[in-house]
Amino acid sequence: MKIVLSGKDSLGFPFTEDEQLYDRCILLHTTFISYREFESVLGIHGIDEYIRYGGTMSLGGVHYNETSTFASKESTDEYVDTAIARNIQHSLRCYQYEGHFRHLRDLYEKGELTSAINRVVEDINHRFTLEVLAQDWKSHDLGISASNLRQDRKNPTDILDRIDLALVTDSLRKPLEIRNKAEQTVKLDDVHAAEIKEHLDLLDLTREIDVLHLPDVSTKSSRTVIAQPGLRYAQADALIRSLLLDETFSALSLAERTAVRQRILTEIKGRMLEDIVLLETKLANPKKQVFVLQFPVGEFDMVVFDPEAGSCRIFEIKHSEEAVPQQYRHLINEQKCAQTEHRYGPITGKFVLYRGESQVVEGIQYQNVEEYLRSLA
């Protein structure tokens, strides 16, 4: 006899597995919804739709209304409050006679644990947004962006020729960095945040992606991926909207403010696309190591290392629909490739994942990112 248990308080299942069902329980995790599943079940096509609405079985990309889970900041906050924060609290309340609250008990007894959990989720996405602005923007070629916008077939504009976008972005970072202190309502210690993060991991809401370095192999870090991209995008979008109301931007016209916001969100989408590909590749290849590989200058967006075969594949991940040589400059860098092969074995494939048509360009395999994600088992 097999009994299937399901319920909204999914954190309770790992707890139950540890006790009554420790020797006869098989957990089938359903929190994470891959791009392939999102597309095939809901019939919503396009990686941008998945970035904006992916994470739940909601027709957000079809019915643009407030009832869609990630259609607005308000509905997103309600989802975090009910599906995540209250889920965690109910499971903890019913486990070990409430003995598993640990350092979170004070917050729970004061009725502030829901707010604390929400703050941790928001802070993860807040740090992600800051990192995009602080790092990714610096490496972006503004000259290419300006040229592309001037030559746009539908809405040509010289907006990037008339404003110092790098300066504007740097100005954005200042209010962003103080946001936590300015808006903080609940004092959270590191131990509180760490324990909440543990529960988010158990819910499959967050995952860590390794960031390795060459030639300094002793350096290792990670970045936190939110497994529900629509949640991250909704919070990042709302954050950028609020920041663009800052007095720093009062001198900009509506068209200029709109262009800045769209350009920043394009960068956010690009980084989110990297995270989506890394996460889905990691989950589909449990026997392989999937990580970002950074060098003193530049990086491989993804490396898939097969320890058994003693070989690896290297990837660049681009939100662009166009194929240009600059995209694969790191993949053909002899020094970077030699260092990688010394550490991880022969490179058996060099790929650029992007939103255009699959093709081969100067020996580099360009693959449509949606096709790639569909192919992952």
RAZIBEL-V501312 format. One record per backbone hydrogen bond with DSSP energy under -1.0 kcal/mol. NH is the residue of the N-H (numbers start at 1). CO is the residue of the C=O. E is the energy in kcal/mol with one decimal. If there is no record, write none. Layout:
NH;CO;E  NH;CO;E
//
This chain:
10;8;-1.8  12;9;-1.7  13;10;-1.2  15;11;-1.2  16;12;-2.5  17;13;-2.7  18;14;-1.3  21;16;-2.0  22;19;-1.8  24;21;-1.3  38;34;-2.7  39;35;-2.6  40;36;-2.5  41;37;-2.5  42;38;-1.5  43;39;-1.6  50;46;-1.5  51;47;-2.4  52;48;-2.0  53;49;-2.4  54;50;-2.4  58;56;-2.1  60;58;-1.2  62;59;-1.4  63;59;-3.0  65;63;-1.9  68;65;-1.6  71;68;-1.4  76;72;-2.0  77;73;-2.6  78;74;-2.1  79;75;-1.9  80;76;-2.5  81;77;-2.5  82;78;-2.5  83;79;-2.3  85;80;-3.0  86;81;-1.7  88;84;-2.4  89;85;-2.1  90;86;-2.5  91;87;-2.2  92;88;-2.4  93;89;-2.4  94;90;-1.5  99;96;-1.6  104;101;-2.6  105;102;-1.4  108;104;-2.3  109;105;-3.1  110;106;-1.6  111;108;-1.4  112;107;-3.0  116;112;-1.9  117;113;-2.8  118;114;-2.4  119;115;-2.2  120;116;-1.9  121;117;-2.2  122;118;-2.7  123;119;-2.7  124;120;-2.2  125;121;-1.7  126;122;-2.7  127;123;-2.8  128;124;-1.7  129;125;-2.3  130;126;-2.3  131;127;-2.4  132;128;-2.2  133;129;-2.1  134;130;-2.7  135;131;-2.5  137;132;-1.6  139;135;-1.0  140;137;-1.1  142;140;-1.1  145;141;-1.7  146;142;-2.8  147;143;-2.2  148;144;-2.7  149;145;-2.5  150;146;-2.2  151;147;-1.7  157;149;-1.8  161;158;-1.6  163;159;-1.1  165;163;-1.4  168;164;-2.5  169;165;-2.8  170;166;-2.2  171;167;-2.2  172;168;-1.8  173;169;-1.5  176;172;-1.5  177;173;-2.4  178;174;-1.0  182;178;-2.3  183;179;-2.4  184;180;-1.0  193;189;-2.1  194;190;-2.6  195;191;-2.0  196;192;-2.5  197;193;-2.4  198;194;-1.7  199;195;-1.6  200;196;-2.1  201;197;-2.2  202;198;-2.0  203;199;-1.6  204;201;-1.7  205;200;-2.1  207;225;-2.0  209;223;-2.4  211;221;-2.9  212;292;-2.9  214;294;-2.3  217;215;-1.6  219;216;-1.2  221;211;-2.3  223;209;-1.9  225;207;-3.4  227;205;-3.1  230;54;-2.9  231;228;-1.2  232;228;-1.3  233;229;-2.8  234;230;-2.3  235;231;-1.9  236;232;-2.5  237;233;-2.9  238;234;-2.1  239;235;-2.0  240;236;-2.3  241;237;-2.4  242;238;-2.1  243;239;-2.1  244;240;-2.1  246;243;-1.9  249;246;-1.9  250;247;-1.6  252;249;-1.4  257;253;-2.8  258;254;-2.5  259;255;-2.2  260;256;-2.4  261;257;-2.4  262;258;-2.6  263;259;-2.3  264;260;-2.5  265;261;-2.7  266;262;-1.8  267;263;-1.6  268;264;-2.3  269;265;-2.7  270;266;-2.1  271;267;-2.2  272;268;-2.7  273;269;-2.6  274;270;-1.6  275;271;-2.1  276;272;-2.6  277;273;-2.4  278;274;-2.7  279;275;-2.7  280;276;-2.6  281;277;-2.4  282;278;-2.3  283;279;-2.4  284;280;-1.7  288;285;-1.8  289;305;-2.6  291;303;-1.9  292;210;-2.4  293;300;-1.9  294;212;-3.1  295;298;-2.7  300;293;-2.8  302;315;-1.5  303;291;-2.5  304;313;-2.4  305;289;-3.0  306;311;-2.8  310;306;-2.0  311;306;-1.3  312;346;-2.3  313;304;-1.7  314;349;-2.3  315;302;-2.5  316;351;-2.0  318;353;-3.1  327;324;-1.9  328;325;-1.2  329;326;-1.0  332;328;-1.2  333;330;-1.1  337;333;-2.4  338;334;-2.5  339;335;-2.4  340;336;-2.1  341;337;-2.6  342;338;-2.0  343;339;-1.4  344;340;-3.3  345;341;-1.8  348;312;-2.8  351;314;-2.3  352;365;-2.3  353;316;-2.9  354;367;-1.9  355;320;-2.7  359;366;-2.1  361;364;-2.7  364;361;-2.2  365;350;-2.3  366;359;-2.7  367;352;-2.6  369;354;-3.3  372;368;-2.3  373;369;-2.4  374;370;-2.2  375;371;-1.4
//
